[in-house]
């Protein structure tokens, strides 16, 4: 059983691939995107979480997060960034991010967040009677 599918939206190939390897090692199924625009056609999949960099080529990670919220998506978004400006953090938090992680962040920090999401996600086995007597 996998812990969940995670979308990684990061335009830096080295950072994107490193994060993908970390998530694989943590038992997650990462799907890697080099921009918000390449992610958008896949946004309606059942993601455990979206991890998005703030500064992307094209649409920013925060704009992506705002677009998801405007579409009434409930997928949690973790915002990662190399920019530690308070205004960036405030904008991401106002948009409803699950977490704001300045780079470099620890692998343990992100895996802990994802483990908590995975544990909190309701599960239902197809064909299983879910009525409680």
N, C-alpha and C positions, 0 to 999 in steps of 0.2 A: 504494500500500500504506500502510495506517495503522500507526502504531506501537503501537496497543493501546487497548482500552477501559478507561477509568478512572472509577470511581465517586467522586463528590465528595459527602460527607455533611456539610453545613454549614447551620446554621439562619439565619445572617445572609445575607440576600439579596444585599447588595452584595458581600460577600466571596465568596459562592458563585458569583455571575455573573462576578466578576473572575477567579477561579480557572478557571472554565470557558473564558473567553476566552484566558487564558494557555495552557491545555492545547491548545486548538484551534490556536493559533499555533505550538505546539511539535509539531504533527502527531499529537496524540492525539485520541481520541474520548471526550470527557467526557459522562457522564450525571449530572445534578445532582439531588440529593435534599435536602429541607429537614429531614429527621429520620432517625434510625436506623430508626424504624418504617416509613417509606415506602421505605427501602432493602431491608428484610428480604424482601419477596416477590421481589426481584430478586437475592438474594445468591448464587444457584446459577449465575448466568451466568458466562461465562469472562472474568473481569476480569483485566487486567494488574495492577491495584492498586486499593485502596480508600484514599481520603484522607478521614479523619474528624476533625472537631473534637472536642476533649475535652468541652466544655460545650455540650450540645445540650438542646433541650426534650425531655423524656422520657428515653429511654435515652441514656447518655453514649457518647461515641466509644470510650472504653476498654471499657465494657460490651459494646458492639457487637463490638469486637475479641475479647473473651473468648468471646462467643457463637459467633463464627466458628470459633475454635480448638476449642471444645467439640464443634462439628459436624465436626471434622477438616478444615476448610477450610485450604488452603495459600496462599490469596491473601495477598500482602503488604499490610500496613496501614501507612500513614504517618499519624502522629498530629500534628495541628496544634493549637495552643492559644495563647490570650492569657494564660494563667496559667503563670508560670515556676517554680512551686513544685517543689522537688526531689522531694517525695512523689508528685506527679503524674507526673513523668518516670519515677521508679522503678517506679510501678505500670504505666505504659505499656510500659516495657522488660521487666518481668517477664511481661507478657502477650504479649510477642514482637513488638513493633512493629519494622518495618524502619527507621524513623527517627522522631525526635521533633523537630518544628520549632516553636519559639516564634514567635508573630506579633510583629512583621512579619518574614517570611522572604523571601529573595530568590527571584524567579522562576527564576533560574539554578539555585539549589539544588534545587528540586523537579523541574525539567526534567532535571537531571543524574541524579538518582535514577531517574526514569522511563525515561530513555534507557538506563541501565545494565540495568534490568529488561527492557526491550524487546529489547536486544541479547542478553541471557542466555537469553531464552525460546526453547525449541526450536521450530523450524518444520517443518512437513511439508506438502507439496503433495498434495492429494487425487489418488490415482492414480499418484503418483511412487513408484518402487521405492526403498525406503530401505535395502535390504540392501547392505552393503559387501562387495565381492569382494576 
